[in-house]
Amino acid sequence: MSSISEITKAGVVLLAAVGALTITIKALSFWRLIFDLYIRPGKSLKKFGAGTGAWAVITGASDGIGKEFAYQLAAAKFNVFLISRTESKLQEISNDIESKYQVKSRIYAMDFTKGDKRDYENLKEIIEELVDVGVLINNVATNHEIPTPFILETDEIVNNIVEVNISGLLRTTKIILPKMISSNRGLIINVGSFSGMIPTPYLSVYSASKAFMSTWSAALGAELKSKGIVVENVNTYFVVSEKNFEIGQNIYIYIYFNFIYLM
């Protein structure tokens, strides 16, 4: 009986130790989050050319997160180059930014789902005209219209997700990078998704595309660190966009843009 009692006590002690370790890890994780959000100083955007005539390039800039990045980067005194599908929206934002912040702006309307070689050639020509590019926001993306089993998804939607979220990401970044490398500095923010962290059934292709973005961002960041270029993958969660309303989702989600904290 005594041996059984000792084994029981040892088991209780072991479980208590595991529980204490788990609580400690969770507590440290929480306090690290608090430190990162409210205490740890961020990197000044001046390091990437804010206020010196440098340009920030934003894809998917006509709505939502991309639009907000455009306004905040303009407020930080970057010139902004806005890329998205709808020219009228881009022009309206461009005019508003120039009026409010007294910075330069340029626009280029392109549909990333097309993967048009001429669009990327035009994009490259415009980038070559910009003297200094300090920031790239890879925000453009497309998703499944509704959660759908992979076997039932249309080829068009599958191809669009791969073309925009992977090929478009790579091609745009490769066009911008020579400018950053030549100036030995740059900031690349890739707008990812929580679904890239956790495999998401019924959004499988989108989920995989964002997992690709996360892995590629980490690898690219390691390659470019010595050149003064910072690469960050920033995961979003549920975000309202026009697409949500187009497909008639009855989910009300609120997003506040003050999470995009730019110094």
Summary of the structure (lengths in Angstrom):
residues: 263
radius of gyration: 22.4
end to end distance: 66.5
largest distance: 84.6
contacts: 776
relative contact order: 0.12
helix: 58%
strand: 14%
